[in-house]
Amino acid sequence: MRLLGLGDNVIDYYTNTGAIYPGGNAFNAAVHASILSAEAAYMGNLADDAMSEVIVDALNRFHVDFSRCRKIPGTITKCCRYRVTDGERTYLGITAGDRWSGPLLLQEEDMEYLRSFSLIHSSCNAKMEEEMSRLSGLPALFTYDFGEKEKYRTDSYYDKICCGLDLALFSCPPMEESEIRSFCEPLHKRNTGLVLITMGSSGQCVSDGTSLVYGKAEFIDPVDTMGAGDSFLTAFVMALCEQGWTKGRIPAPAMIGLALEKATAYSTANCMKKGSFGYVTYAGHPL
């Protein structure tokens, strides 16, 4: 299986410990795919600052191909600041501004490269909304993380993203069945195959437009919950692909249930590592 993370990379900076971790939805998906034995690649813009070296070092360490990344002169890596206590993080803010390396703009020569993948994953944090429609004609499964913010849950945003979308991921508070069906309806109307909703300690739910399949959370004392959703999503889609999931096909509920179990186990184990996947540097970077 060949999986591509398309879009964002960031530095997660824990202000109370000084720890610096590489991250970003698309970046994390590529790293987790490699850990799970997929042939993984990451494609996005890289800044030309010291923080970008942390991103590149992690990609090399985890054997993720980044040969199609573009380094943008005069830019900085987006830095997300957190305070982490007892494994739970509090978001403090972000540093990037006008000098962020920015969203990747797909070139014609990129499209043939994208055709070589089994699955392409991107997210709202990639800021590539205008590029997403170009993925609809590719043979790869297309999955997308809409995050948790309301601004990514509007009809106009769905219209930009739900072009041949095979799976949409959302992070939500606990919801009743009727609320879940109502939430998923506008996505299925736009021909989105699956909607995966993670609800923290209340578990997960997957809608295929007809059935709802539920998964249970495992209760642990986490070392760090950073990247839990990315690890869950990656393990989930890979488990589905191992069972024969392909573009345009809706997996059977039993397939979805098994994938939820595998994803929960993997994500739970990942929460016992620091950062999004266990990589950390304490070097004296000027953050």
Residue pairs with C-beta under 8 A, 6 or more apart in sequence:
1 33
1 38
1 39
1 118
1 119
1 238
1 241
1 242
2 38
2 39
2 40
2 41
2 116
2 117
2 118
2 119
3 29
3 30
3 33
3 38
3 39
3 40
3 41
3 117
3 118
3 119
3 120
3 121
3 234
3 237
3 238
4 30
4 40
4 41
4 42
4 43
4 114
4 117
4 119
4 120
4 121
4 140
5 25
5 26
5 27
5 28
5 29
5 30
5 31
5 33
5 40
5 41
5 42
5 43
5 44
5 121
5 122
6 26
6 43
6 44
6 104
6 114
6 120
6 121
6 122
6 126
6 128
7 24
7 25
7 26
7 43
7 44
7 103
7 104
7 122
7 123
7 125
7 126
7 127
7 128
8 24
8 25
8 26
8 27
8 44
8 78
8 123
8 125
8 126
8 127
9 22
9 23
9 24
9 26
9 27
9 42
9 44
9 46
9 55
9 77
9 78
10 22
10 23
10 24
10 27
10 77
10 78
10 79
10 80
10 125
11 20
11 21
11 22
11 23
11 51
11 54
11 55
11 77
11 78
11 79
11 80
11 287
12 20
12 21
12 22
12 23
12 80
12 82
12 226
12 275
12 276
13 19
13 20
13 21
13 79
13 80
13 81
13 82
13 287
14 20
14 21
14 82
14 83
14 84
14 89
15 81
15 82
15 83
15 92
16 83
16 84
16 85
17 84
18 282
19 274
19 275
19 280
19 281
19 282
20 51
20 54
20 280
20 281
20 282
20 283
20 285
20 287
21 226
21 274
21 275
21 276
21 279
21 280
21 281
22 54
22 55
22 57
22 58
22 275
22 276
22 279
23 80
23 226
23 227
23 275
23 276
24 44
24 78
24 125
25 121
25 122
25 123
25 125
25 126
25 145
25 147
25 230
26 42
26 43
26 44
26 121
26 122
26 123
26 125
26 126
27 42
27 44
27 55
27 59
28 227
28 230
28 231
28 234
28 276
28 277
29 121
29 230
29 233
29 234
30 40
30 41
30 42
30 59
30 64
31 40
31 42
31 58
31 59
31 62
31 64
31 276
31 277
32 230
32 231
32 234
32 235
32 266
32 270
32 277
33 40
33 234
33 238
34 40
34 62
34 63
34 64
35 62
35 277
36 234
36 235
36 238
36 266
38 238
39 65
40 62
40 63
40 64
40 65
41 64
41 65
41 66
41 67
41 68
41 117
42 59
42 64
42 65
42 66
42 69
43 66
43 68
43 69
43 104
43 110
43 113
44 69
44 104
44 126
45 69
45 70
45 71
45 72
45 75
45 101
45 102
45 103
45 104
46 52
46 55
46 56
46 66
46 69
46 70
46 71
46 72
46 77
46 101
47 71
47 72
47 75
47 76
47 77
47 100
47 101
48 71
48 72
48 73
48 74
48 75
49 75
49 76
49 77
50 285
50 286
51 76
51 77
51 79
51 285
52 71
52 77
52 101
54 77
54 281
54 285
55 77
56 66
58 279
59 66
61 279
62 277
62 279
68 110
68 113
70 104
72 101
72 102
74 99
75 99
75 100
75 101
75 102
76 95
76 96
76 99
76 100
76 101
77 96
77 100
77 101
78 94
78 95
78 96
78 100
78 101
79 94
79 95
79 96
79 287
80 91
80 93
80 94
81 91
81 92
81 93
81 94
81 95
81 287
82 89
82 90
82 91
82 92
82 226
83 89
83 90
83 92
84 90
84 224
84 226
86 221
87 221
87 222
87 223
87 224
87 225
87 271
88 222
88 225
89 224
89 225
89 226
95 287
102 127
103 126
103 127
103 128
103 131
104 126
104 128
104 131
105 131
106 114
106 128
106 131
106 134
111 134
111 138
114 120
114 135
114 138
114 140
115 138
115 139
115 140
117 138
117 140
118 140
118 141
118 241
119 140
119 141
119 142
119 143
119 237
119 241
120 135
120 138
120 140
120 141
120 142
120 143
121 143
121 144
121 145
121 233
121 234
121 237
122 128
122 132
122 142
122 143
122 144
122 145
123 144
123 145
123 146
123 147
124 144
124 145
124 146
124 147
124 149
124 152
125 145
125 147
129 157
129 160
129 161
130 160
132 144
132 160
132 161
132 163
133 160
133 163
135 142
135 163
135 164
136 142
136 163
136 164
137 164
138 164
139 247
140 247
141 166
141 167
141 237
141 241
141 245
141 246
141 247
142 164
142 165
142 166
142 167
142 247
143 165
143 166
143 167
143 168
143 169
143 233
143 237
144 161
144 165
144 167
144 168
144 169
145 169
145 229
145 230
145 233
146 152
146 153
146 161
146 168
146 169
146 170
147 170
147 171
148 170
148 171
148 172
151 157
153 170
155 186
158 186
158 187
158 190
159 190
161 168
162 168
162 187
162 190
162 191
162 192
164 191
164 247
165 187
165 190
165 191
165 192
165 193
166 192
166 193
166 194
166 247
166 248
167 192
167 193
167 194
167 195
167 196
167 237
168 187
168 192
168 194
168 195
168 196
169 196
169 197
169 198
169 229
169 233
170 183
170 195
170 196
170 197
170 198
171 197
171 198
171 229
172 183
172 197
172 198
172 199
173 199
173 200
174 199
174 200
174 202
175 183
175 197
175 199
175 205
177 212
180 197
180 205
180 207
180 212
181 207
181 212
183 195
183 197
184 195
184 197
184 207
184 209
187 195
188 195
188 207
188 209
193 208
193 209
193 248
193 249
193 250
194 206
194 207
194 208
194 250
194 251
194 256
195 206
195 207
196 204
196 205
196 206
196 233
196 236
197 204
197 205
197 206
197 207
198 204
198 229
198 232
199 205
200 217
201 217
201 219
202 217
203 214
203 215
203 216
203 217
204 214
204 215
204 217
204 232
204 260
204 263
204 264
205 212
205 213
205 214
205 215
206 212
206 213
206 215
206 256
206 260
208 250
208 251
208 253
208 256
209 250
211 253
213 253
213 256
213 257
213 260
214 260
215 257
215 260
215 261
215 263
215 264
216 264
217 264
218 264
218 265
218 268
220 268
220 271
220 272
222 228
222 271
222 272
223 271
223 272
223 273
223 274
224 271
224 273
224 274
224 275
225 271
226 274
226 275
226 276
227 270
227 275
227 276
227 277
228 267
228 270
228 271
229 267
230 276
231 266
231 267
231 270
231 276
231 277
232 263
232 264
232 266
232 267
233 263
234 266
235 259
235 262
235 263
235 265
235 266
235 267
236 259
236 260
236 262
236 263
237 245
237 259
239 258
239 259
239 262
239 263
240 251
240 255
240 256
240 259
243 251
243 255
243 258
243 259
244 255
245 251
245 255
251 259
270 276
270 277
270 278
274 280
